[in-house]
C-alpha cells in the first residue's frame, strides 16, 4: 500500500475517487494501527497500517489503493490504568466512531471485553485475547447517490402530525408489503404504508433508533434482543438489519431511497437519536469503540474515582458533552444525517443528559449554544425528551426556544382525566389549549408541545384501556422492569375479554383519547399501531421483544376497523380546521374587549364557566368553544386566517348527562362575534359513543352526552350542507 500523510479532517474514512483518507481522534493514545479485513466475514486482519501522522490530537493517513467496500477497524495503544480512567487495549478491534456503515454485527465472546471476565480484580484485570474474529467492523462507503429532485416537505410545525414507528415492527406483518421488503427501510417506503400514513393525516414519521446498535450480551444469552435500538454503537451508520438481507452492505443507499420516496409523498423523516450513552455500558461492559479509543475523553467519569462512570441514563455510561471532540462528534453526526441523508429532524432521547455541564441540568450548556448557531441543525425539527434519570433531570418546559418537547404532563393529564380521576379539570384545560404554562414564558409557541398519550415506552393505547398493571414476565426480569404508575384503567376486566360491555367501553375510551390528542392545540404524535389496535398483552416495556408481541398486526377485528375509521375522521377534522392549527396561544378576551374572545369554557347548562365552576374538584366534564374568527394570524399569502368555530364537550364521568348547547339566553357571549348570524346551528361532526349520526342541533338545545364520551361540533348555517366527508385520501 502507498502510505501518504493524509489530513486530520474530515474524521472517519473519506473516499475521494482515488483513495481513502482515514482520521481518528485520540488525545491519550501512544499509537494507532489501521487494520484491514479482506471481507466482513474475515476472522483476522490481512494488513495493518501504523497511522503515521498526529495533528491536533487526530491520527491520520491517506491510502491510494483503498476502495469503497473495504472492511476495517482500529487497534489503539496506550496505558491500561482503569483507576485513572485509561482503558487502552490494543488486543481489541475498535469501530471507527465516524464509520458510515458497520459491515457486520458483533458476535458475543469474552474476548470483546478489555478485562478478563471472572477475574478476581474484575475490570482492573487486563485481557490479552484478540477480539478480531468477533468484533463489529467498519466499512468504507461511497456517498454518491442520485437524489434527483428530492425536496424537503418543510411542513410548518403548526400543521405537523407525527407518527412514531419502528422500521421493522411497522411492516414485518403487513399483508400488502412484499415479503422481501417486510421489516426493511424499503418496506417502510412502500405504497401501502405511505397510503396508510396519508389516510391518518401524518406529515412526519419519527423512526425509533436506526443508528447501528448492539444487542446486549445478557439479552442475547436469554434469547432476546435490544429491539427498540436505544443501544447505539455508531452515530453515522444506518443499521444493516433494516436493509434487505441480500443487500445489507447497501444500507446507506436503501436508507436514502426510503427518505427520497417518503419526501415525494410529502412525509418528513425524523430520527430518534441516542447521544446520551453508548452500547459499551458501564465499566464492566465490552470494549468496542469509544472506550478503547480514549475513555476519559468520550465518557463522563466520576471526579474522585475515574474507574467509574457518571450514569444519568440508567444504561451504564453518559457521553462527555463537556469535551469539544465529543461535541464535534455529535454535531458532525447531526449534520451528516441532514446534509447527506436528507432527514428532516431529530428526537433526542433523554435530552436532559445532554444539558449537564457538570451535575445540574443547564439549558444554556455548550450543546444548546452550538445548536443555536449552527446554520444546518438550527433549521430542522428538534424534539427533546426532556428528562433523564439523574437528580433534577425532569425538565419539561425548560428547553430553549428552537426546541419542542415531548410533553409528559400532557400524557399524564390526559390519562388521568379519561380514567375518571377527580381534580383534573383545570390541568386538562391547560393541556388541551397548548400548555401555555410550560412554554409561553420563554417565548415559545403552542407547537413547542409535542402532545402524546402513548409512545413506544409504556402501554399501547389498547393496553392502556385493558390493563391496570404491567405484565412484563416475557422480558425475563420477574416483572421488575417497566413503569409501575401508568394511570391506566382496564374498564373492568384485566386483559383480553369477551364481555361485550367491557369491549364497548374500551373502544369508546380509545376514541376519547385519540380524539382529545388530535383536537388539542400543539403537535399531535400518534404511537405507531395504536390506530390499528396494536397490543403488547400488557407488556409496558417491550424493548427486548423482537417478535409478534411488538410487531404491528394489520389483521383487524370489527372494533379495530371501526376505530381506524374514527381515527381517519378525527385526523381529517384536524386538518380542515384552522382553529386547531393555531400558532399563538389563546388570549381569552381579545384585546380587553368586553365579549370578544377566542375561546369560551362552557358548563353543562350552556352557561360560561366561572371561577367557582373551576374549583369543583369532583367535576369530570368540560365544554370549550374555539372561535374560528379570532385566530389572530395570517396564512402563507398574508391573508387574515379565518376558520370555522368548533365546540368540544367532554364527559369523563361514568354516567350519561344532558349538555345544553350554547348560547343560553341572557349569557354575555350571546352578543359576541360567535353568534352574529341568524339561522346558526351546531353541526355534530363526530362523537365517540357511536350512537349518533351527524346532524344539526339547535342553539340552546340539549345534547345527550353519554358516559365516558365526547362530541365535536362545528358552528354553521342550518341550511348549508353538512361537511361530513371527513376522510383523507
Secondary structure per residue as TSV (DSSP state, phi and psi in degrees):
chain	resnum	aa	ss	phi	psi
A	1	X	-	360.0	142.0
A	2	X	-	-86.5	112.1
A	3	X	E	-99.1	117.4
A	4	X	E	-116.4	161.2
A	5	X	-	-60.4	-40.8
A	6	X	-	73.2	-166.6
A	7	X	-	-132.2	153.2
A	8	X	S	-79.2	-5.1
A	9	X	-	-143.5	139.7
A	10	X	S	-79.1	156.4
A	11	X	-	-70.3	155.9
A	12	X	E	97.0	-162.0
A	13	X	E	-108.1	114.1
A	14	X	E	-119.5	114.8
A	15	X	E	-88.9	130.6
A	16	X	-	-111.6	12.1
A	17	X	S	99.5	-19.0
A	18	X	S	-117.9	-34.5
A	19	X	-	-165.0	-169.1
A	20	X	E	-127.4	132.6
A	21	X	E	-96.2	126.1
A	22	X	E	-110.0	131.9
A	23	X	E	-145.2	133.9
A	24	X	E	-142.9	134.0
A	25	X	E	-83.1	134.1
A	26	X	-	-159.2	117.9
A	27	X	S	-77.4	-34.4
A	28	X	S	-111.9	1.9
A	29	X	-	-71.7	151.6
A	30	X	S	-99.7	-21.6
A	31	X	E	-162.8	147.5
A	32	X	E	-131.6	131.4
A	33	X	E	-114.3	133.1
A	34	X	E	-94.5	122.6
A	35	X	E	-112.8	128.5
A	36	X	E	-106.6	138.3
A	37	X	E	-115.2	138.8
A	38	X	S	-65.3	-28.2
A	39	X	S	-156.2	165.5
A	40	X	T	-60.7	-19.9
A	41	X	T	-93.2	-1.7
A	42	X	-	-65.6	139.7
A	43	X	S	-91.4	-18.1
A	44	X	S	-138.4	156.2
A	45	X	-	-74.7	151.2
A	46	X	S	-95.4	-24.3
A	47	X	E	-142.9	148.4
A	48	X	E	-126.2	136.1
A	49	X	E	-123.0	120.7
A	50	X	E	-72.7	125.7
A	51	X	-	-65.4	117.0
A	52	X	-	-85.1	-20.0
A	53	X	E	-118.2	146.5
A	54	X	E	-138.9	105.0
A	55	X	E	-126.2	121.7
A	56	X	T	51.5	45.0
A	57	X	T	70.8	16.1
A	58	X	E	-117.9	128.2
A	59	X	E	-90.9	135.6
A	60	X	E	-151.3	157.1
A	61	X	E	-160.1	152.4
A	62	X	E	-121.4	130.0
A	63	X	E	-123.9	116.4
A	64	X	T	-72.1	-25.3
A	65	X	T	-93.3	4.3
A	66	X	-	-93.2	141.3
A	67	X	-	-124.6	163.4
A	68	X	T	-56.2	144.8
A	69	X	T	97.8	-5.0
A	70	X	-	-76.3	125.5
A	71	X	E	-85.7	139.6
A	72	X	E	-154.0	167.8
A	73	X	E	-157.8	177.5
A	74	X	E	-122.0	148.6
A	75	X	E	-117.9	124.8
A	76	X	E	-117.8	125.8
A	77	X	E	-99.7	148.1
A	78	X	-	166.3	-178.2
A	79	X	-	-71.0	142.3
A	80	X	E	-106.2	93.7
A	81	X	E	-135.6	77.6
A	82	X	G	-54.7	-33.9
A	83	X	G	-62.0	-24.2
A	84	X	G	-101.2	6.6
A	85	X	T	83.9	5.1
A	86	X	E	-97.3	122.1
A	87	X	E	-132.7	41.0
A	88	X	-	-69.9	138.1
A	89	X	-	-154.3	100.1
A	90	X	T	-70.8	-3.7
A	91	X	T	-76.6	-6.0
A	92	X	S	-109.3	127.6
A	93	X	-	-76.7	131.6
A	94	X	B	-117.5	141.9
A	95	X	-	-75.4	136.4
A	96	X	-	-64.2	122.9
A	97	X	T	-58.3	-21.8
A	98	X	T	-104.4	14.5
A	99	X	-	-61.2	133.0
A	100	X	S	-91.6	-6.3
A	101	X	-	-156.3	138.2
A	102	X	E	-99.1	117.5
A	103	X	E	-71.2	-25.9
A	104	X	E	-155.3	146.2
A	105	X	-	-74.9	160.8
A	106	X	-	-72.4	157.6
A	107	X	-	-115.4	119.8
A	108	X	-	-62.9	131.4
A	109	X	-	-157.1	149.8
A	110	X	G	-59.5	-24.2
A	111	X	G	-70.6	-11.5
A	112	X	G	-73.9	-11.2
A	113	X	S	-92.6	141.2
A	114	X	S	-72.6	-16.9
A	115	X	S	-116.9	172.2
A	116	X	-	-91.1	114.0
A	117	X	T	-59.0	136.0
A	118	X	T	85.8	-5.1
A	119	X	-	-69.8	146.4
A	120	X	T	-62.6	-26.3
A	121	X	T	-93.7	5.7
A	122	X	G	49.5	-124.9
A	123	X	G	-73.8	-4.6
A	124	X	G	-78.0	-17.0
A	125	X	S	-77.3	168.2
A	126	X	-	-125.8	126.9
A	127	X	-	-100.8	127.8
A	128	X	-	-98.1	-0.8
A	129	X	-	-72.3	147.6
A	130	X	-	-84.6	127.2
A	131	X	-	-91.0	1.3
A	132	X	T	-53.3	-40.5
A	133	X	T	-66.1	-17.7
A	134	X	T	-120.4	-16.3
A	135	X	S	-74.1	149.4
A	136	X	-	-66.6	148.0
A	137	X	E	-117.0	145.1
A	138	X	E	-84.0	164.2
A	139	X	E	-141.1	139.9
A	140	X	-	-72.3	135.3
A	141	X	-	-123.2	142.8
A	142	X	-	-93.2	117.2
A	143	X	-	-77.4	-6.6
A	144	X	-	-58.8	133.9
A	145	X	-	-159.3	140.6
A	146	X	-	-89.4	98.9
A	147	X	-	-79.9	-12.5
A	148	X	T	53.4	-126.4
A	149	X	T	-102.5	35.6
A	150	X	-	-55.5	127.2
A	151	X	-	-126.7	129.3
A	152	X	-	-67.6	135.4
A	153	X	-	-62.1	-33.7
A	154	X	-	48.9	46.8
A	155	X	-	-65.4	127.5
A	156	X	-	-58.7	149.6
A	157	X	G	-56.5	-40.1
A	158	X	G	-72.9	-9.9
A	159	X	G	-109.4	9.1
A	160	X	-	-85.8	136.4
A	161	X	E	-127.1	121.2
A	162	X	E	-100.3	142.3
A	163	X	E	-124.0	112.6
A	164	X	E	-85.3	130.1
A	165	X	E	-148.2	157.8
A	166	X	-	-102.8	129.6
A	167	X	H	-53.0	-50.4
A	168	X	H	-74.5	-47.8
A	169	X	H	-61.2	-34.6
A	170	X	H	-68.5	-35.8
A	171	X	H	-113.7	-6.3
A	172	X	T	-57.0	-36.2
A	173	X	T	-111.4	11.1
A	174	X	-	-67.9	122.5
A	175	X	T	-69.2	-19.7
A	176	X	T	-99.8	-3.7
A	177	X	S	-90.0	130.8
A	178	X	-	-55.0	139.5
A	179	X	T	-53.8	-37.2
A	180	X	T	-72.5	-13.6
A	181	X	T	-103.8	-14.3
A	182	X	T	-59.7	128.7
A	183	X	T	83.4	13.3
A	184	X	S	-120.8	171.4
A	185	X	H	-56.7	-43.5
A	186	X	H	-69.4	-31.6
A	187	X	H	-65.0	-38.2
A	188	X	H	-63.4	-32.6
A	189	X	T	-94.2	13.3
A	190	X	S	-76.4	159.7
A	191	X	H	-58.7	-45.4
A	192	X	H	-64.1	-33.6
A	193	X	H	-70.9	-44.5
A	194	X	H	-62.5	-40.7
A	195	X	H	-60.1	-41.1
A	196	X	H	-64.9	-46.3
A	197	X	H	-61.0	-41.9
A	198	X	H	-64.4	-34.1
A	199	X	H	-67.2	-18.8
A	200	X	T	-96.2	0.7
A	201	X	T	75.1	16.7
A	202	X	-	-69.1	132.1
A	203	X	-	-111.9	-13.8
A	204	X	E	-148.1	134.2
A	205	X	E	-105.9	125.3
A	206	X	E	-100.3	110.2
A	207	X	E	-87.7	128.1
A	208	X	-	-58.5	160.1
A	209	X	-	-46.0	127.5
A	210	X	-	-115.3	-1.5
A	211	X	B	-61.5	145.4
A	212	X	-	-58.3	129.6
A	213	X	B	-116.5	172.1
A	214	X	-	-118.7	135.6
A	215	X	-	-83.5	120.3
A	216	X	-	-53.1	143.6
A	217	X	H	-55.7	-44.5
A	218	X	H	-60.3	-42.2
A	219	X	H	-68.2	-42.6
A	220	X	H	-61.8	-42.4
A	221	X	H	-61.8	-27.0
A	222	X	T	-93.0	3.1
A	223	X	T	80.1	19.5
A	224	X	-	-115.6	-173.1
A	225	X	-	-151.9	167.5
A	226	X	-	-88.5	71.6
A	227	X	T	-59.4	-43.0
A	228	X	T	-63.1	-33.7
A	229	X	-	95.9	11.1
A	230	X	-	-84.1	54.0
A	231	X	-	-150.2	61.8
A	232	X	B	-71.3	139.2
A	233	X	S	-108.4	-35.6
A	234	X	-	-133.5	126.7
A	235	X	S	-90.4	1.9
A	236	X	S	-116.8	-17.2
A	237	X	-	-100.0	124.3
A	238	X	B	-70.1	143.2
A	239	X	-	-63.8	124.1
A	240	X	G	-69.2	-15.7
A	241	X	G	-70.8	-13.7
A	242	X	G	-101.4	4.1
A	243	X	S	-87.8	161.3
A	244	X	-	-60.2	139.7
A	245	X	G	-53.0	-38.0
A	246	X	G	-78.0	-8.9
A	247	X	G	-133.3	38.1
A	248	X	G	-61.0	-30.4
A	249	X	G	-79.7	1.9
A	250	X	G	-109.3	26.6
A	251	X	H	-59.1	-35.3
A	252	X	H	-62.8	-45.7
A	253	X	H	-64.5	-41.5
A	254	X	H	-68.5	-35.9
A	255	X	H	-63.3	-43.7
A	256	X	H	-63.7	-38.8
A	257	X	H	-63.2	-38.7
A	258	X	H	-61.5	-48.2
A	259	X	H	-61.8	-45.9
A	260	X	H	-59.0	-41.7
A	261	X	H	-68.5	-43.7
A	262	X	H	-64.3	-39.8
A	263	X	H	-60.7	-40.1
A	264	X	H	-63.7	-22.0
A	265	X	T	-93.7	3.5
A	266	X	T	81.1	18.8
A	267	X	-	-108.6	125.6
A	268	X	E	-79.6	158.2
A	269	X	E	-118.5	118.8
A	270	X	E	-114.2	133.1
A	271	X	E	-102.5	134.4
A	272	X	E	-82.2	116.3
A	273	X	E	-118.5	146.6
A	274	X	-	-120.9	77.3
A	275	X	-	-93.4	9.5
A	276	X	S	-90.8	-26.8
A	277	X	-	-152.8	171.5
A	278	X	-	-125.7	176.3
A	279	X	T	-73.8	-5.8
A	280	X	T	-77.3	-13.7
A	281	X	-	67.1	-153.1
A	282	X	S	-75.9	-171.6
A	283	X	T	-61.7	-15.9
A	284	X	T	-96.4	7.6
A	285	X	S	-84.5	177.4
A	286	X	-	-76.2	164.0
A	287	X	-	-105.8	101.5
A	288	X	S	-117.8	-27.1
A	289	X	S	-161.4	-93.2
A	290	X	H	-56.6	-41.7
A	291	X	H	-60.3	-41.8
A	292	X	H	-83.5	-16.1
A	293	X	H	-83.8	-44.7
A	294	X	H	-176.1	86.0
A	295	X	H	-56.4	-47.5
A	296	X	H	-73.1	-19.7
A	297	X	H	-81.4	-42.0
A	298	X	H	-82.7	-26.6
A	299	X	B	-120.8	151.1
A	300	X	-	-80.2	116.7
A	301	X	E	-106.1	159.0
A	302	X	E	-65.0	134.5
A	303	X	T	-58.9	-35.0
A	304	X	T	-99.6	-1.3
A	305	X	E	-158.9	90.5
A	306	X	E	-72.6	-0.5
A	307	X	E	-67.6	-29.5
A	308	X	E	-110.6	157.3
A	309	X	E	-100.9	150.9
A	310	X	-	-79.7	124.4
A	311	X	-	-120.1	96.4
A	312	X	S	-96.0	3.6
A	313	X	S	-113.8	-15.5
A	314	X	S	77.5	10.3
A	315	X	S	-116.7	10.2
A	316	X	S	104.1	-28.7
A	317	X	-	-148.2	169.1
A	318	X	-	-137.9	129.8
A	319	X	B	-62.4	146.2
A	320	X	-	-88.0	83.2
A	321	X	T	-66.1	-12.8
A	322	X	T	-73.4	-27.8
A	323	X	S	-78.6	130.5
A	324	X	H	-61.1	-33.3
A	325	X	H	-74.2	-28.9
A	326	X	H	-71.3	-41.9
A	327	X	H	-61.2	-40.5
A	328	X	H	-63.4	-42.3
A	329	X	H	-55.6	-48.0
A	330	X	H	-66.6	-44.5
A	331	X	H	-66.5	-39.6
A	332	X	H	-62.9	-39.7
A	333	X	H	-63.1	-48.4
A	334	X	H	-59.6	-46.1
A	335	X	H	-64.4	-37.1
A	336	X	H	-59.9	-45.5
A	337	X	H	-69.2	-29.1
A	338	X	H	-79.8	-51.2
A	339	X	H	-79.7	-40.5
A	340	X	T	-93.3	-36.8
A	341	X	T	-101.7	-6.0
A	342	X	-	66.2	25.4
A	343	X	-	-73.4	162.2
A	344	X	-	-109.2	-1.9
A	345	X	E	170.2	178.7
A	346	X	E	-141.9	143.6
A	347	X	E	-111.4	120.6
A	348	X	E	-94.7	113.0
A	349	X	T	-65.0	135.6
A	350	X	T	44.1	54.9
A	351	X	G	-64.8	-23.4
A	352	X	G	-60.5	-30.7
A	353	X	G	-63.5	-28.5
A	354	X	G	-74.3	-18.0
A	355	X	G	-95.6	2.5
A	356	X	B	-86.6	101.9
A	357	X	S	-69.4	-49.1
A	358	X	S	-121.3	-86.2
A	359	X	S	-117.2	-41.4
A	360	X	S	-80.4	154.1
A	361	X	B	-74.5	127.1
A	362	X	-	-126.6	107.4
A	363	X	T	-68.4	-10.3
A	364	X	T	-102.4	27.3
A	365	X	S	-66.9	169.0
A	366	X	H	-57.2	-37.0
A	367	X	H	-59.1	-46.7
A	368	X	H	-72.0	-31.9
A	369	X	H	-63.1	-43.8
A	370	X	H	-66.2	-43.2
A	371	X	H	-58.7	-44.1
A	372	X	H	-57.7	-40.4
A	373	X	H	-94.9	-5.5
A	374	X	-	-74.7	124.8
A	375	X	T	-71.2	-14.4
A	376	X	T	-98.1	-56.1
A	377	X	G	-70.6	-32.5
A	378	X	G	-67.2	-11.0
A	379	X	G	-103.9	0.8
A	380	X	S	-105.2	173.9
A	381	X	E	-74.6	127.5
A	382	X	E	-120.7	120.4
A	383	X	E	-123.8	128.5
A	384	X	E	-104.6	136.5
A	385	X	-	-86.2	100.9
A	386	X	-	-83.6	50.5
A	387	X	-	-159.5	160.6
A	388	X	-	-141.3	-168.6
A	389	X	S	-97.0	1.4
A	390	X	S	-84.5	169.5
A	391	X	T	-62.2	132.3
A	392	X	T	74.6	16.5
A	393	X	-	-80.7	-15.1
A	394	X	-	-80.7	106.0
A	395	X	-	-124.8	35.0
A	396	X	T	-59.7	125.7
A	397	X	T	93.1	-1.8
A	398	X	-	-112.5	11.7
A	399	X	S	-87.8	160.5
A	400	X	-	-67.7	174.7
A	401	X	T	-59.3	-39.6
A	402	X	T	-67.2	-16.4
A	403	X	-	-95.4	144.8
A	404	X	E	-104.3	168.3
A	405	X	E	-140.0	142.3
A	406	X	E	-62.6	116.5
A	407	X	-	-87.5	90.4
A	408	X	H	-62.9	-27.6
A	409	X	H	-71.4	-33.3
A	410	X	H	-62.3	-48.6
A	411	X	H	-54.0	-50.7
A	412	X	H	-68.0	-40.4
A	413	X	H	-67.4	-45.4
A	414	X	H	-60.5	-41.4
A	415	X	H	-64.1	-46.0
A	416	X	H	-66.7	-41.1
A	417	X	H	-60.5	-49.1
A	418	X	H	-77.3	-16.3
A	419	X	H	-71.9	-20.4
A	420	X	T	100.0	16.8
A	421	X	-	-64.9	146.3
A	422	X	T	-80.9	157.1
A	423	X	T	78.5	16.7
A	424	X	-	-103.6	2.3
A	425	X	H	-61.5	-55.0
A	426	X	H	-63.3	-41.1
A	427	X	H	-64.1	-41.0
A	428	X	H	-64.6	-39.6
A	429	X	H	-62.7	-39.7
A	430	X	H	-66.4	-43.6
A	431	X	H	-67.6	-37.3
A	432	X	H	-62.2	-31.3
A	433	X	T	-103.5	19.6
A	434	X	T	106.5	2.4
A	435	X	-	57.5	53.9
A	436	X	H	-61.9	-26.8
A	437	X	H	-64.6	-24.1
A	438	X	H	-94.4	-31.9
A	439	X	H	-119.7	-23.6
A	440	X	G	-69.4	-33.9
A	441	X	G	-64.0	-25.0
A	442	X	G	-98.3	10.1
A	443	X	T	84.0	11.2
A	444	X	-	-88.9	166.8
A	445	X	-	-104.0	172.8
A	446	X	G	-56.2	-27.7
A	447	X	G	-69.2	-8.2
A	448	X	G	-63.6	-20.6
A	449	X	E	-92.8	108.4
A	450	X	E	-84.3	103.2
A	451	X	E	-81.1	132.5
A	452	X	-	-154.5	152.0
A	453	X	S	-114.4	-28.8
A	454	X	-	-134.5	156.4
A	455	X	-	-150.3	-175.2
A	456	X	S	-57.9	-34.1
A	457	X	S	-92.2	106.4
A	458	X	S	122.5	-168.4
A	459	X	-	-67.6	147.2
A	460	X	-	-70.5	170.5
A	461	X	H	-62.9	-44.2
A	462	X	H	-63.6	-40.0
A	463	X	H	-69.3	-30.2
A	464	X	H	-60.6	-31.0
A	465	X	T	-104.9	12.2
A	466	X	T	-124.1	-10.5
A	467	X	-	-138.2	137.9
A	468	X	S	-88.5	-25.9
A	469	X	S	-132.4	157.1
A	470	X	-	-72.0	152.6
A	471	X	-	-134.7	80.3
A	472	X	-	-109.1	22.3
A	473	X	G	-60.3	-28.8
A	474	X	G	-62.8	-18.2
A	475	X	G	-80.5	-5.3
A	476	X	S	62.5	34.2
A	477	X	S	-122.3	26.2
A	478	X	T	56.1	32.9
A	479	X	T	64.0	20.3
A	480	X	-	-85.0	-21.4
A	481	X	S	-84.2	165.7
A	482	X	S	86.3	160.6
A	483	X	-	-73.4	137.0
A	484	X	S	-91.4	-20.5
A	485	X	-	-110.9	95.2
A	486	X	-	-108.4	-7.5
A	487	X	-	49.7	41.1
A	488	X	-	-100.7	169.0
A	489	X	-	-150.9	127.9
A	490	X	-	-84.7	2.4
A	491	X	T	64.6	20.6
A	492	X	T	117.2	-20.5
A	493	X	S	-137.8	136.2
A	494	X	S	-82.1	115.7
A	495	X	S	84.9	-162.0
A	496	X	-	-58.6	147.1
A	497	X	-	-153.5	158.0
A	498	X	-	-105.4	2.8
A	499	X	-	-67.8	111.3
A	500	X	H	-63.1	-34.3
A	501	X	H	-66.8	-42.9
A	502	X	H	-64.6	-42.2
A	503	X	H	-60.4	-40.7
A	504	X	H	-66.1	-41.1
A	505	X	H	-65.9	-41.0
A	506	X	H	-62.2	-42.0
A	507	X	H	-62.8	-42.9
A	508	X	H	-64.5	-40.0
A	509	X	H	-65.3	-39.6
A	510	X	H	-61.4	-43.2
A	511	X	H	-62.5	-43.0
A	512	X	H	-58.2	-46.6
A	513	X	H	-68.9	-44.7
A	514	X	H	-71.6	-35.1
A	515	X	H	-67.5	-41.5
A	516	X	H	-59.8	-43.3
A	517	X	H	-60.4	-48.4
A	518	X	H	-75.0	-18.5
A	519	X	H	-102.0	-1.1
A	520	X	S	-80.3	150.5
A	521	X	S	-76.3	135.4
A	522	X	S	125.2	-163.9
A	523	X	E	-108.1	115.6
A	524	X	E	-78.6	142.5
A	525	X	E	-124.1	119.3
A	526	X	E	-91.4	132.4
A	527	X	E	-82.0	122.0
A	528	X	T	-51.6	126.9
A	529	X	T	96.9	-16.9
A	530	X	G	-60.3	-36.1
A	531	X	G	-69.2	-12.7
A	532	X	G	-108.6	4.0
A	533	X	T	78.3	31.9
A	534	X	-	-63.8	136.4
A	535	X	-	-128.0	147.9
A	536	X	-	-114.3	22.2
A	537	X	T	54.6	39.5
A	538	X	T	85.7	1.0
A	539	X	-	-79.4	117.2
A	540	X	S	-103.4	16.8
A	541	X	-	-151.4	57.0
A	542	X	-	-83.1	37.6
A	543	X	T	-62.4	-24.4
A	544	X	T	-108.9	12.3
A	545	X	-	-108.0	87.8
A	546	X	-	-90.9	77.0
A	547	X	S	-159.5	-176.9
A	548	X	T	-61.9	-17.0
A	549	X	T	-62.5	-34.0
A	550	X	T	-102.6	-29.3
A	551	X	S	-67.6	149.6
A	552	X	-	-75.9	126.8
A	553	X	-	-94.0	119.3
A	554	X	-	-93.6	1.2
A	555	X	-	-88.9	108.5
A	556	X	-	-103.0	138.7
A	557	X	-	-82.3	-178.1
A	558	X	H	-61.7	-42.7
A	559	X	H	-64.9	-40.8
A	560	X	H	-68.4	-35.3
A	561	X	H	-63.7	-42.3
A	562	X	H	-63.1	-41.0
A	563	X	H	-66.0	-41.0
A	564	X	H	-61.3	-42.3
A	565	X	H	-60.5	-39.7
A	566	X	H	-65.7	-43.4
A	567	X	H	-59.8	-42.6
A	568	X	H	-63.7	-38.5
A	569	X	H	-64.7	-48.0
A	570	X	H	-68.5	-31.4
A	571	X	H	-67.2	-38.8
A	572	X	H	-67.8	-37.2
A	573	X	H	-61.4	-45.7
A	574	X	H	-58.9	-45.6
A	575	X	H	-65.0	-31.1
A	576	X	H	-85.9	-11.1
A	577	X	-	-111.3	106.4
A	578	X	G	-57.9	-29.5
A	579	X	G	-67.4	-19.5
A	580	X	G	-89.4	-5.0
A	581	X	G	-117.2	36.6
A	582	X	-	-61.5	143.7
A	583	X	S	-99.2	-8.0
A	584	X	S	-125.5	155.0
A	585	X	-	-71.7	152.8
A	586	X	-	-62.2	149.3
A	587	X	-	-111.4	-7.8
A	588	X	S	80.3	-114.7
A	589	X	B	-74.6	131.2
A	590	X	G	-84.5	117.1
A	591	X	G	59.5	22.9
A	592	X	G	77.5	4.3
A	593	X	-	-71.7	144.7
A	594	X	S	-47.3	-73.3
A	595	X	S	-107.5	13.0
A	596	X	-	-93.2	118.0
A	597	X	B	-149.3	157.3
A	598	X	S	-96.6	-11.5
A	599	X	E	-151.7	152.6
A	600	X	E	-136.0	130.4
A	601	X	E	-93.4	135.7
A	602	X	E	-123.0	139.0
A	603	X	-	-83.5	172.9
A	604	X	T	-61.6	-32.1
A	605	X	T	-88.3	9.8
A	606	X	S	86.7	-2.0
A	607	X	-	-86.2	162.9
A	608	X	B	-76.4	139.2
A	609	X	-	-67.9	145.3
A	610	X	-	-114.7	175.2
A	611	X	H	-58.8	-36.5
A	612	X	H	-62.7	-38.9
A	613	X	H	-64.5	-38.6
A	614	X	H	-67.4	-22.0
A	615	X	T	-83.2	-3.6
A	616	X	-	-77.4	97.0
A	617	X	T	-69.7	-21.1
A	618	X	T	-93.2	4.5
A	619	X	-	-79.5	135.8
A	620	X	-	-128.7	24.6
A	621	X	E	-133.5	161.2
A	622	X	E	-162.5	145.0
A	623	X	E	-131.9	144.9
A	624	X	E	-145.3	141.2
A	625	X	E	-114.2	124.7
A	626	X	E	-100.5	116.5
A	627	X	-	-81.6	113.7
A	628	X	T	-73.3	-11.6
A	629	X	T	-89.9	-7.7
A	630	X	-	-121.3	43.5
A	631	X	-	-75.2	-26.7
A	632	X	-	58.0	51.2
A	633	X	-	-154.8	171.7
A	634	X	B	-125.7	151.4
A	635	X	-	-84.7	-175.2
A	636	X	T	-64.1	-20.8
A	637	X	T	-94.2	3.5
A	638	X	S	85.0	9.7
A	639	X	-	-87.2	144.5
A	640	X	B	-58.3	129.3
A	641	X	-	-84.3	119.2
A	642	X	-	-132.0	134.0
A	643	X	-	-134.6	-170.6
A	644	X	-	-80.4	155.0
A	645	X	-	-89.5	138.5
A	646	X	E	-118.8	149.5
A	647	X	E	-126.7	132.7
A	648	X	E	-122.8	129.5
A	649	X	E	-120.8	135.5
A	650	X	E	-119.5	137.2
A	651	X	E	-133.9	97.8
A	652	X	-	-90.4	6.3
A	653	X	S	-80.1	159.5
A	654	X	S	-90.1	11.0
A	655	X	S	-125.9	151.3
A	656	X	-	-67.3	158.9
A	657	X	E	-149.0	159.0
A	658	X	E	-97.1	127.5
A	659	X	E	-114.0	115.5
A	660	X	E	-76.5	124.8
A	661	X	-	-79.8	130.8
A	662	X	S	-63.0	165.8
A	663	X	-	-89.3	155.0
A	664	X	-	-89.1	129.4
A	665	X	T	-50.8	133.5
A	666	X	T	96.5	-16.0
A	667	X	-	-70.6	146.3
A	668	X	G	-62.7	-36.0
A	669	X	G	-76.1	0.9
A	670	X	G	-59.3	-31.5
A	671	X	G	-95.9	6.0
A	672	X	S	-75.7	173.8
A	673	X	G	-61.3	-20.2
A	674	X	G	-59.3	-41.7
A	675	X	G	-118.8	43.6
A	676	X	-	-96.6	12.6
A	677	X	S	-119.6	146.5
A	678	X	T	-75.8	163.8
A	679	X	T	61.2	32.2
A	680	X	E	-81.4	155.4
A	681	X	E	-149.4	160.5
A	682	X	E	-91.6	117.8
A	683	X	E	-94.8	116.1
A	684	X	E	-72.0	114.4
A	685	X	E	-85.8	-43.5
A	686	X	E	-165.9	157.8
A	687	X	E	-149.3	160.9
A	688	X	S	-96.5	-6.2
A	689	X	S	-76.9	-23.4
A	690	X	S	80.2	8.8
A	691	X	-	-101.4	-11.0
A	692	X	-	-121.5	140.0
A	693	X	-	-91.9	158.7
A	694	X	S	-54.7	135.7
A	695	X	-	-165.7	167.1
A	696	X	E	-95.9	141.7
A	697	X	E	-127.3	132.0
A	698	X	E	-63.4	147.3
A	699	X	T	-59.2	134.7
A	700	X	T	82.7	-2.7
A	701	X	-	-78.6	167.4
A	702	X	E	-101.3	129.2
A	703	X	E	-107.7	130.7
A	704	X	E	-78.7	94.8
A	705	X	E	-90.1	112.4
A	706	X	-	-75.1	164.1
A	707	X	T	-57.6	140.5
A	708	X	T	47.4	59.3
A	709	X	E	-150.5	170.8
A	710	X	E	-145.5	161.8
A	711	X	E	-140.1	149.5
A	712	X	E	-123.7	126.3
A	713	X	E	-120.8	152.7
A	714	X	E	-119.5	135.1
A	715	X	E	-83.6	123.3
A	716	X	E	-157.7	176.6
A	717	X	E	-78.7	139.2
A	718	X	T	-56.1	-43.3
A	719	X	T	-86.5	2.6
A	720	X	S	-76.0	152.5
A	721	X	-	-63.9	137.6
A	722	X	-	-71.5	130.8
A	723	X	-	-83.6	71.2
A	724	X	-	-102.4	6.7
A	725	X	-	-86.4	52.5
A	726	X	-	-85.4	85.1
A	727	X	-	-149.4	127.7
A	728	X	-	-80.5	147.2
A	729	X	-	-102.9	360.0
